[in-house]
Amino acid sequence: MSNNFTSTDTFSSLSANTVTPDQVRNALLDSIQVLVQNRAEYCVHPETDFTRPCRLDFSTMVKTILSFGSSTVRGELSETLGILNPDADLPSKNAFIMRRQLIRPAAFQFLFHAFMSCFTDFKTQYGYRILASDCTIHSIPNNSKDYNTMVHGKPGTKTYHQLGIENLHDTLSDIIVDAVVNDFNDHSEEEAFLQLVGNLKNPEACIITADRFYGSLNNIAHLSRIGAHFVLRCKDIDSNGFASSYQLPDSEFDLSFHKKLTFHRRNADADIPDLQVIVKRSFDFFDESDYFDVNFRLVRVDLGGGNFELLVTDLPRNLFPPNVIREIYWKRWKIETSFRRIKHIMASLYFHSYKHDSVLQEIYAKFIMYNFATLVSAAVSIPPTPGKKQKRFVNFSVAVYESRYFLLGKINAASLLKRLRQDPCIVRPDRVVSRNKRLDNQPAKPFNARAV
């Protein structure tokens, strides 16, 4: 998600830890107002689009798309615009479709960054924000003219369409920090990952976590250069990962390494300590020099049952022993939960158009509303139940549903907080559930399978 929003455009600095629902709502509404003021930059025809008074003005269109659920377009208009203007006639579905095609997806990218720029002081642990990065493949409606998202399955099967989404997720505050959305055939997990970490404003205050597809010398070098700390999973010692080239014991260990990397084979016999020859095409830092130095720790932890996990980090051993490194990496699972919430709880499998730009509008809108619902939920404190030890937290499904009405002004903050305290979920930190791979590539729901 490209960020062309500058710090001079911010309205206020709200602490994400003490923010109230009204402050969250006002921050989003103010951000929408700034977007309206810069409307010409985000319209297909800047000179003419949204210049005349209309029921479906720019602000109304943005709020409607933000509040989309899983209904039909007509159902969404009835629910959203019926709340905003209960005595007015609803515009036609075709009028809404034509108006939304005048808005570029970059408008919602801008709105995402404008909204999140209002907040500071996010949760930290060990003095750092713990951020997780991962990719998900998101199915979208079939569009035979959209070749860049087209995926060819097994011989004899129909083609289908997908996007590649790379998210950077704050695992402690449970918010989306940034995202990159690409067409399936243009998506590269590593390039998207490096773009996200390269956009961080204070990388030295962050610990980046990612799974084993990101544990490479190239990513280590990128993170080290920008000053970000990291805990990345690597392929284990018996696989073809970069750690397999080192002499490592088949047990738990915590070893430090310094390597001087080079791609010149002629340097292989040079009398240089810790020299390692690698393939140039898999490394980005040889333009200025024939050598590049990296420092890291390899930490292998026992998961039980004969299973091990190999992690690479730059965090100091005296402050971050192996059990702490394992705990930090374990927090990465929060991003997997966020993907499931966005797809299923927030109904982003239910698109309201097959057109590429309209699909992108809804994807970015889901990111905004995910953070909106999370920040609103953070203001709710649920007291413990007498006689029970389990802690409880706000049901995210309820938070998403009620946040839509709160944004549109249908309910006030007091009613919102009261509703969010009802039907809470129990905190189960030690629960272990295997991944349901059937959900990974679940297709987008067809237009005729919607609630009216």
C-alpha positions in Angstrom: 0.0 0.0 0.0 1.8 3.0 -1.2 1.9 5.9 1.3 1.7 9.4 -0.1 0.3 10.8 3.2 2.8 13.1 4.9 3.1 13.8 8.6 2.1 17.4 8.1 -1.4 16.2 7.2 -2.1 14.7 10.7 -4.8 16.2 12.8 -3.9 15.0 16.3 -1.8 12.5 18.2 -4.1 10.2 20.1 -2.6 7.5 22.3 -3.9 4.1 21.0 -3.8 2.8 24.5 -6.2 5.3 26.0 -8.3 6.4 23.1 -12.1 6.6 23.4 -14.6 5.5 20.8 -15.7 9.0 20.0 -12.0 10.0 19.4 -11.6 7.0 17.0 -14.8 7.9 15.1 -13.8 11.6 14.9 -10.3 10.6 13.6 -11.9 8.6 10.8 -14.4 11.2 9.9 -11.7 13.9 9.9 -9.6 11.7 7.7 -12.6 11.3 5.3 -13.0 15.1 5.3 -9.3 15.5 4.3 -9.8 13.0 1.6 -12.8 15.0 0.3 -10.7 18.1 0.2 -8.2 16.3 -1.9 -10.9 14.7 -4.0 -9.4 15.7 -7.4 -6.3 13.6 -6.8 -8.3 10.4 -6.3 -10.9 10.7 -9.1 -10.7 9.3 -12.6 -11.7 12.6 -14.1 -10.5 15.3 -11.6 -12.1 18.3 -13.4 -15.6 16.9 -13.4 -16.1 14.0 -11.0 -18.2 14.8 -7.9 -18.2 18.5 -8.6 -22.0 18.9 -8.7 -24.3 18.4 -5.7 -25.7 14.8 -5.5 -27.1 12.4 -3.0 -24.1 10.1 -3.7 -21.5 12.7 -3.0 -17.8 11.7 -2.4 -18.1 11.5 1.3 -21.3 9.4 1.2 -19.7 7.0 -1.3 -16.6 6.5 0.9 -18.7 5.8 4.0 -21.0 3.4 2.1 -18.0 1.3 0.9 -16.5 1.3 4.3 -19.7 -0.1 5.8 -20.1 -2.9 3.3 -21.1 -6.3 4.7 -22.2 -9.4 2.8 -25.5 -8.2 1.4 -26.4 -7.3 -2.2 -25.6 -3.8 -3.4 -29.2 -2.9 -3.0 -29.2 -4.3 0.5 -26.1 -2.4 1.4 -27.6 0.9 0.1 -30.8 0.3 2.0 -28.9 -0.4 5.2 -26.3 2.4 4.9 -28.1 5.2 3.2 -31.3 4.4 5.0 -29.5 5.2 8.2 -27.9 8.4 6.9 -31.1 9.7 5.3 -34.1 7.7 6.6 -36.7 10.0 4.9 -35.0 10.2 1.5 -35.5 8.0 -1.5 -32.6 5.5 -2.1 -30.5 5.9 -5.3 -30.6 3.1 -7.8 -28.0 0.4 -7.8 -26.8 1.4 -11.2 -26.3 5.0 -10.0 -24.1 3.8 -7.1 -22.1 1.4 -9.4 -21.4 4.2 -11.8 -20.4 6.6 -9.1 -18.0 4.2 -7.4 -16.2 3.7 -10.7 -15.1 7.4 -10.6 -13.1 6.8 -7.4 -9.6 5.4 -7.7 -8.5 2.7 -5.2 -5.7 5.1 -4.1 -8.4 7.1 -2.2 -8.8 4.3 0.3 -5.0 3.8 0.5 -4.8 7.5 1.4 -7.6 7.2 3.9 -5.9 4.2 5.6 -2.7 6.1 6.3 -4.5 9.3 7.1 -6.6 7.5 9.7 -3.7 5.6 11.3 -1.5 8.7 11.4 -3.8 10.1 14.1 -2.6 7.5 16.6 0.7 7.0 18.6 1.9 5.2 21.6 1.0 1.7 20.6 1.6 -1.3 22.9 5.2 -2.5 23.4 6.9 -5.5 25.0 10.5 -5.6 26.0 10.6 -1.9 24.8 9.6 -2.8 21.2 6.6 -3.0 19.0 6.3 -6.6 17.7 5.3 -6.6 14.1 4.4 -9.7 12.0 4.6 -9.9 8.2 2.9 -12.6 6.1 1.2 -13.1 2.8 -2.3 -14.4 2.0 -3.9 -15.3 -1.3 -7.3 -13.7 -1.6 -9.9 -15.0 -4.1 -11.8 -12.4 -6.0 -14.8 -12.6 -8.5 -13.9 -14.0 -11.9 -13.3 -11.5 -14.6 -12.1 -12.9 -17.9 -10.6 -9.6 -19.0 -8.4 -9.3 -15.9 -5.5 -11.4 -17.0 -3.1 -10.3 -14.3 -5.2 -11.9 -11.5 -6.0 -15.0 -13.5 -4.7 -18.3 -12.1 -4.6 -21.5 -14.2 -5.4 -24.6 -12.2 -4.9 -28.2 -13.1 -5.4 -29.2 -16.8 -9.1 -29.5 -17.5 -10.2 -27.1 -14.8 -11.4 -23.5 -15.1 -9.3 -20.5 -14.4 -9.9 -18.4 -11.3 -8.7 -15.0 -10.0 -6.7 -14.0 -7.0 -4.8 -11.2 -5.3 -1.6 -11.5 -3.3 -1.8 -9.5 0.0 1.2 -8.9 2.2 0.4 -7.4 5.6 2.5 -5.9 8.4 0.5 -6.5 11.6 1.1 -5.1 15.1 0.6 -8.3 17.2 0.3 -6.5 20.5 -2.2 -3.8 19.5 -3.9 -6.1 16.9 -3.9 -3.5 14.1 -2.8 -3.5 10.5 0.3 -1.3 10.2 0.6 -1.4 6.4 -0.2 -3.6 3.4 0.8 -4.3 -0.2 -1.9 -5.6 -2.5 -0.8 -7.0 -5.9 -2.3 -9.0 -8.7 -1.5 -12.7 -8.3 0.8 -12.8 -11.3 2.7 -9.7 -10.1 3.1 -10.6 -6.5 6.4 -11.5 -4.9 6.3 -12.2 -1.1 9.9 -11.1 -0.6 9.6 -7.9 -2.6 6.4 -7.0 -0.8 7.9 -7.8 2.6 10.9 -5.6 1.9 8.7 -2.8 0.7 6.7 -2.9 3.9 9.7 -2.9 6.3 11.3 -0.2 4.1 8.3 2.1 4.7 8.5 1.9 8.6 9.1 5.3 10.2 10.8 4.0 13.3 12.3 0.6 12.4 14.7 0.7 15.3 11.8 0.5 17.7 10.3 -2.7 16.1 10.9 -6.4 16.1 9.9 -8.0 12.8 8.7 -11.6 12.9 7.9 -13.8 9.9 7.6 -17.5 9.1 10.2 -19.7 7.4 9.7 -18.4 3.8 11.3 -15.1 5.0 14.3 -16.5 6.8 17.1 -15.6 4.2 20.4 -13.8 4.3 19.0 -11.2 1.9 16.1 -10.3 4.3 18.5 -10.3 7.3 20.8 -7.8 5.5 17.8 -5.5 4.6 16.5 -5.5 8.1 20.0 -4.9 9.5 20.6 -2.0 7.2 17.5 -0.1 8.2 18.1 -0.8 11.9 15.0 -3.1 12.5 15.4 -6.1 14.9 14.0 -9.4 13.7 13.0 -12.9 14.7 12.5 -14.9 11.6 11.9 -18.6 11.2 14.3 -20.5 9.0 14.1 -23.9 7.3 15.5 -26.5 9.7 19.1 -27.9 9.5 18.1 -30.9 7.4 16.5 -28.8 4.7 17.8 -26.6 1.9 17.6 -23.3 3.8 20.7 -21.0 4.2 21.4 -22.6 7.7 21.9 -26.0 6.1 25.4 -24.8 4.9 26.6 -24.5 8.5 27.8 -27.3 10.8 24.9 -27.3 13.4 24.1 -29.9 16.0 20.9 -31.9 15.8 19.6 -30.6 19.1 18.7 -27.3 20.8 21.3 -24.6 20.5 21.9 -20.8 20.5 24.9 -19.8 18.3 26.2 -16.5 17.1 27.5 -15.9 13.6 29.4 -13.2 11.7 29.6 -13.7 8.0 31.4 -11.8 5.3 29.4 -12.5 2.1 30.7 -12.3 -1.4 29.5 -13.5 -4.8 33.0 -13.8 -6.4 34.1 -17.3 -6.6 37.7 -16.2 -6.9 37.5 -14.9 -3.3 36.6 -18.4 -2.0 40.2 -19.2 -1.3 41.1 -15.8 0.2 42.4 -15.8 3.7 39.4 -13.9 5.1 37.7 -15.1 8.3 34.0 -16.1 8.1 33.9 -15.7 4.4 30.8 -17.1 2.6 30.3 -17.2 -1.1 26.6 -16.8 -2.2 24.7 -16.4 -5.4 24.5 -12.8 -6.4 21.0 -12.9 -7.9 19.7 -13.8 -4.4 21.3 -10.8 -2.7 20.8 -7.1 -3.2 23.8 -5.4 -1.6 26.7 -6.0 -4.0 26.5 -2.8 -6.1 28.9 -0.8 -3.9 31.2 -3.5 -2.7 32.3 -7.1 -3.3 31.6 -7.9 0.4 28.8 -7.5 2.8 28.9 -8.2 6.6 26.0 -9.8 8.5 25.6 -10.7 12.1 22.9 -13.0 13.5 22.0 -15.7 16.0 20.6 -19.1 15.1 18.3 -20.3 17.9 16.9 -23.9 17.7 14.1 -24.6 20.2 12.5 -28.0 21.1 8.7 -28.0 20.5 8.3 -31.5 21.9 7.5 -34.7 20.2 10.7 -34.6 18.2 9.9 -31.3 16.6 12.2 -28.4 16.5 12.0 -24.8 15.3 14.9 -22.8 13.9 14.9 -19.1 14.4 17.3 -16.4 13.3 17.6 -13.1 15.2 19.8 -10.2 15.9 18.6 -9.6 19.5 21.3 -9.7 22.2 21.5 -13.0 24.0 21.8 -11.5 27.5 18.5 -9.7 27.2 16.7 -12.2 24.9 17.4 -15.8 25.8 16.0 -18.7 23.7 12.7 -18.9 25.6 12.0 -15.2 25.0 12.9 -15.5 21.3 10.4 -18.4 21.1 7.7 -16.3 22.8 8.3 -13.4 20.5 7.9 -15.6 17.4 4.8 -17.3 18.9 3.1 -13.9 18.9 3.3 -13.9 15.1 0.2 -16.1 15.0 -1.9 -13.0 15.5 -1.5 -12.1 11.8 -3.0 -15.5 10.8 -6.0 -14.7 13.0 -6.3 -11.3 11.4 -6.4 -12.9 7.9 -9.2 -15.2 9.0 -11.2 -12.3 10.6 -10.8 -10.1 7.4 -12.0 -12.9 5.1 -14.8 -14.5 7.1 -15.9 -12.2 10.0 -15.6 -9.0 7.9 -17.0 -10.8 4.8 -14.3 -9.8 2.4 -15.2 -12.9 0.4 -18.4 -11.1 -0.5 -17.4 -8.5 -3.1 -19.9 -6.1 -4.7 -18.3 -5.9 -8.1 -16.1 -7.9 -10.4 -14.2 -4.9 -11.6 -10.6 -4.7 -10.5 -10.5 -1.2 -9.1 -13.8 -1.8 -7.2 -12.4 -4.9 -5.6 -9.3 -3.0 -4.5 -11.6 -0.3 -2.9 -13.2 -3.0 -0.8 -10.0 -4.7 0.2 -8.5 -1.4 1.5 -11.9 -0.5 3.1 -11.7 -3.8 5.1 -8.3 -2.9 6.4 -9.6 0.5 7.6 -12.6 -1.0 9.3 -10.5 -3.7 10.9 -8.4 -1.1 12.6 -11.5 1.0 13.4 -13.2 -2.0 15.2 -10.0 -2.9 17.0 -9.3 0.6 18.3 -13.0 0.9 19.4 -12.8 -2.5 21.2 -9.6 -1.5 23.0 -11.7 1.1 24.9 -13.9 -1.6 26.4 -12.9 -3.2 29.7 -14.8 -6.4 30.7 -14.6 -7.2 34.4 -14.0 -10.8 35.4 -16.9 -13.0 36.2 -17.3 -13.7 39.9 -16.1 -17.2 40.7 -14.4 -17.7 37.4 -10.7 -17.4 36.5 -10.9 -16.9 32.8 -10.3 -13.5 31.4 -12.7 -12.2 28.7 -12.4 -9.9 25.7 -14.7 -8.3 23.2 -16.2 -10.6 20.6 -14.7 -9.3 17.3 -17.8 -10.3 15.3 -19.9 -8.1 17.5 -17.3 -5.3 17.3 -17.3 -5.3 13.5 -21.1 -5.2 13.3 -21.6 -2.5 15.8 -18.7 -0.4 14.6 -20.5 0.1 11.3 -23.5 1.6 13.0 -21.3 3.7 15.2 -19.4 5.1 12.3 -22.7 6.0 10.5 -24.0 7.7 13.7 -26.9 5.2 14.3 -25.7 4.5 17.9 -23.7 6.7 20.3 -20.6 5.7 22.2 -22.5 4.7 25.4 -24.7 2.3 23.4 -21.7 0.9 21.6 -19.7 0.2 24.8 -22.8 -1.5 26.3 -23.2 -3.7 23.3 -19.6 -4.6 23.1 -19.6 -5.8 26.7 -22.3 -8.3 25.9 -21.4 -11.9 24.7 -17.7 -11.6 25.3 -15.2 -14.3 24.4 -13.0 -16.2 26.8 -9.2 -15.8 26.6 -7.5 -19.2 26.0 -3.8 -18.4 25.5 -2.7 -22.1 25.6 -5.2 -23.3 23.1 -3.7 -25.2 20.1 -5.7 -25.8 17.0 -4.3 -27.1 13.7 -4.6 -24.9 10.6 -7.6 -25.6 8.5 -6.0 -25.5 5.0 -9.4 -25.7 3.3 -9.9 -22.0 4.2 -6.7 -20.9 2.5 -8.1 -20.6 -1.0 -11.8 -20.4 -0.4 -13.4 -18.7 -3.5 -15.2 -15.4 -3.5 -18.9 -15.8 -3.0 -21.0 -15.3 -6.2 -23.3 -12.4 -6.5 -26.5 -14.5 -6.5 -25.6 -16.1 -3.1 -26.3 -13.0 -1.0 -28.8 -12.0 1.6 -31.3 -9.5 0.2 
